[in-house]
């Protein structure tokens, strides 16, 4: 397979591309789609308590006929139904039909109740009890990680975050801190510049590089994510796209290729930030106009 495994600080290895169940919903659909992913070579399945399809994922794992040791299973503590970590992990492994998960993540620092050190101590107990081979975090910023590591006995193996070229500069401090502390970055929503924000500065370099490599822009974007050292979590209901994503692992971007994508991503990020400011100013102007009109109506002078 073109996507290698990456060694974690826990001593285990993680496949560098995974199939995510975030958008799949529940019912027979996710069962079929997880089965399709497994059949096409995705041996890393990423789900979560809040996705509400751990049960369907478990059915697909069982029906695949694959050995448990051949599949890397990630799920996340999402605080669903107000359940605590010890209860949630037991529910998750039962729903998945496994005795352990390969990776268990805290889905957000906001779930660290009453605080991050207490929450992480509970995660360490999950690992100690053998319910998870590795433990990690998701959506944690640098300050969150600093608080966690200050009291941790076991460092997080991964931090799963939003990562694509339009947020790369914003997320880079997280990547740098993780690298210094031996924490692997996992990237979700890596294809957003194509699926949600087409027509931006990235279009040209992605299209140019796609032509250069005889690939698709999506494949180039995944190759960029891989080049940043991140594990990719992606999804699709289409078999051809799943196969194409796997083939993206064969694309070897040069430093110049990566720099071109970085530069376009930074330009897009600046434009996006400018639009946020414009929208805030516009909202403020509308609010001021409304107040001014109301004051005039009631005969109140604003001078």
Steps between C-alpha positions, in 0.01 A plus 500: 500500500630849420389639837746375760443458871627762744657405832322647803662595830303214657709252302215405268466600135209675329407470130555843346162511327168419663134482406280726714134440589421859605254581219349154454207517742358168613310202363611271219680779312804524727521120523526478121744790473736373770491156337583660165792687654636183659463309173700768320795496736412745777608319816467809720143590598432823690172547686374673817241479773325810362479365144247247632613228262743299710250214491481509121878518483518194722266307271719586200815394686344166586360437152834583338646174625829677569707413803483756783876547477465601134276800575591823681192637678475855633209639698454808713357609832241763406317541831182371336199478733714641780684171544846498655814352345499163684138435400544633147798283407322187623193592295718571196688169501171315552337684209801436279506133595866510604685452827715810445548791262835585349459872567267685736477879475350781706293667229547858625668683790152627593419146611780502756282522810576617766839576343752365252729324754207313658361403162837379378555291812178317411630446146823358641291256704324390178841412355615336822187281501573382145190655344715714269848428363570871455329815627489846351315825453308690234463874437746589777693826464853565623389633838272198549789265421734686736252459787456131419869414468589683823321231703492204261657164572432399139529750215223510240590283202315724254312828468229484233433848362355689206782529248511624141698775323251777583551445875861378492657825628240521775558138603879498458575578867303185589699296247829639631413435864382149421821423310713619793309270733481190283127536433376394156255733325188356339323716241126507448313694228817517289296540180297805611679735255348294217172378647393815689717789376561460125603798291769617740875558468571127533325412176795591276782315680281196562391486136855559374640225722216266411598541134867449586437172683209375291287513814192679633510817713362291790792262472748789499337645812526166681863469390564847649344390829714187502809712428427697817540175694133473591277196505206562264142419604270524200179349367294440188205286401651447154731204442698679228574793729611271781738328260621838375573616853714192558685566173582851625757342728721442196524872419837638606475878521822701480584774749409751227161333448429513872612864522264596216207341684605662829517845338158467336356371825638797694351739245163331534524515878565876488201550271280291729611700805434825313150382413432424867607855592283648222200298619554610860527864393187463288308345788622779728397765248154347464462488877608865533261602224217319677580676829523838324162446331340395827637807677367726225160330524482565873646850471823415681803705396825308448711817468 
